[in-house]
Amino acid sequence: MTHRHRWAHRARAALLAMGMGAGLALPAAAQTVRCHVSYGGVTKVFAAPPVSNPYDAPVQAEGSFFLFRAVNQVEPLDLASVKVYVYAALDSGPRLIHQGSWLASQTPQSGARTPHGFTGLHAVYEPVRDGELHYWCERVDAPAR
């Protein structure tokens, strides 16, 4: 394993550990957010279940260049929102290169279909290796499997 790949593995582990808080009970009506993430010609779907603690949201590795994290915070109500973070996995550590935020009132419930969900289509560029990632997110009744 090269130095860069060892570092990327450690950085992912550190970011994943940040997302390992204790889960709390959430409203039964809370919906999952599903994000469609495209990189290198492949699209993956990541589920972001409702959380009351933003640190409970996991980080997903996408290729060796990107780390993707979607936070579907439902409590407390005054902080209810969806936030998407994309990090570049650099040799010096993960660096935030994109953040999107939507209030809960801006995220329509499932059934409200638009071409690219409530986020619209986003393109994120990794500044060192010229990687390109696209994503869009929607609310759904059940998590993606």
N, C-alpha and C positions, 0 to 999 in steps of 0.2 A: 504494500500500500504506500503510495507516495505521500510526501509531507502534506500536500494540499488536500488529498483525500482523507488523511488522518485528521487534519484540522476540521474539515467539513463534517466528519463524523462526530467529533467532539462538540462542535458548534450546534449541530442538530440535537445532540443529547442534552446540551445545556438548555436550549430553547424548549425542548420537550419537557424537561424537568420543571421549567417555569409553569407549564400548563397542568401540573399534577396536584392541584389543590383539592380540598374536600368539597364534593358536590352537595348542594342544598336542594331541598324540595322546591319545585317550580310549579307555576300555574299549569293546570291540566290543558288549558287551551293554547299554551305556547307552541309555536310551530318551529320546525327545523328550517334552517337556511341551507340550500344546496348550491354549491359553487361549481361551475364548469370551468376547469383550468386547462388551457392548451399550451403545450410546449413541445417543440421538436416534432410537430406533426401528429402528436397524440393528445387526445382530450381525456382527462380524468374528472370524475365527479367526487367532490368532497362534501360530506355532510357536516354542518355546524349545528349541533343540537343546542337547545336553550341552556344558558348558564346564568347564574346570579353572580358568580365571581369570574371576571374576565381572564384570570390566570388559569381557569379550568379548561380553556379552549386549547386544543392541541395544535402543534406546528406540523405541517406536512412538507416533506422534502419533495421538490419537483426538479428532477434532474440533479446535476451536481452543482448548479449555479444558484438556484432559487430555494427559498423557504417561504411557504405560504401559510397564513394563519387567518381564519375567519372567526370573529367573536360575535356571537348572537346573544347579547346580554339582555335579559328580560326583567331583572330586578336589581336594584330598586327601580321603581317605575320612572323616576325622574332621570335615570341614566339608561333607560331602555333604548337600545340602538344595535346596529350591526356595524362592525368595523372590520376592515380587511387590511392586513399588513403583508407586504412582500419584502423579504430581506434578500440581499446578495450575500452569498457565502464566500467571503473574501479570506485570504490567508491571515489577515489581521483580526478576523472575527466577523460575525454577522453585522451587516449594515442595512438599516431601514432605507429602502429606496422608493417605497410607495405606501401611502395610507389613504384609504377611502372610508368615509363615515356617513352613515345614514341614520336619522332618527327613526324610531319605531313607526312613527306616523308616516314616514316616507317609504315604508316597505309594505306594499299591499299584501294582503292575505292570499293564499293559494287560490287559484281560480281566475285571478286577474292576470291574464297572459299578455306578455309583451315580448318582442323578439329577443331581448337580452335582459329579462328580469327587471328588478328594481334598480340595479346598479348601472345598467347600460354596459356596453362592451369596453373593457379597459385593456390597454397595451402597456406593459411595463418592460423597460429595457435595462439590462444589467450593464453597467458602464465599463467594466474592464474586459469582459469576454464577448461582448456584443450579443448576449443571449436575449431572446424576446419571449415574453410570456403574455398570454391573453387570458382574461377571466370575465365572467359575469355570474351574478347570483340571483336566486329566486327563493321565495318561501314555498314550502311544501308541507303536506299533512304528515308525512312520515319520512324518516331519514333514508338517504340513498343506501342501497345494499351493494 
